[in-house]
């Protein structure tokens, strides 16, 4: 090689562009040891044709990359990385099992709640059906009520005055009504009551009485005697009785109507299941003066509703 003259150097400088220093290289992927050695050789001041020094940042990145690569190639460090990876996988599996257990617990709780609700609904349904069966069976056991006879012990019509001082005929009546009551039910008793027992002459009430309440056990019967009285009832001309008939009561014939309602209540399953029976009774009877203290048969003449 020969030395260049100053004129040649001077002539070359303006035409040739200035060379820029080599930029540092950055690697994202970890290089192998051989590549790291080549990279460090190429970026050293001796290997560079322009003898530029590399940046300290480049040296630090190369050193950390080489240390990371060396740590992976080191068997002890690889075992540590595998252990950390195994621990992470084990922890993730444990968390997943805990989540599954929680999901199973809540799903089991929901199943229990649904089961209890289904059992409650089934119990209510069965109890309702059972109650309806009992109620229907109880409705078939209607009480047997028969008005046997009526006995008029006394009958008297005399002149008098009402509470306001108006003169009119006054009627007094004493009678008894005999009734037969039978409860045919086989599994429940009944509580029996009635409305006032009344005797009417057309629309005029001439006597009344009250039946005492009682309890009738299953498959049993009894005879009830009720007293129906009328004392000093003003007639206001309602009963057409002539003067001769007043003196001869054996000739008196007064048409009367006996009316009342009997209520029967049976508690089959406490107050939850109960049956109720109403029997409306009307019995036409003729009061005859010549049959006082003698029974008037009403078995075939009464109307039951």
Helices and strands as residue ranges (DSSP letters): H 6-15, H 33-42, H 56-73, H 75-139, E 144-161, E 167-183, E 190-194, E 197-201, E 204-209, E 214-216, E 220-234, H 243-247, G 249-251, E 253-269, E 273-288, G 289-291, E 295-297, E 302-304
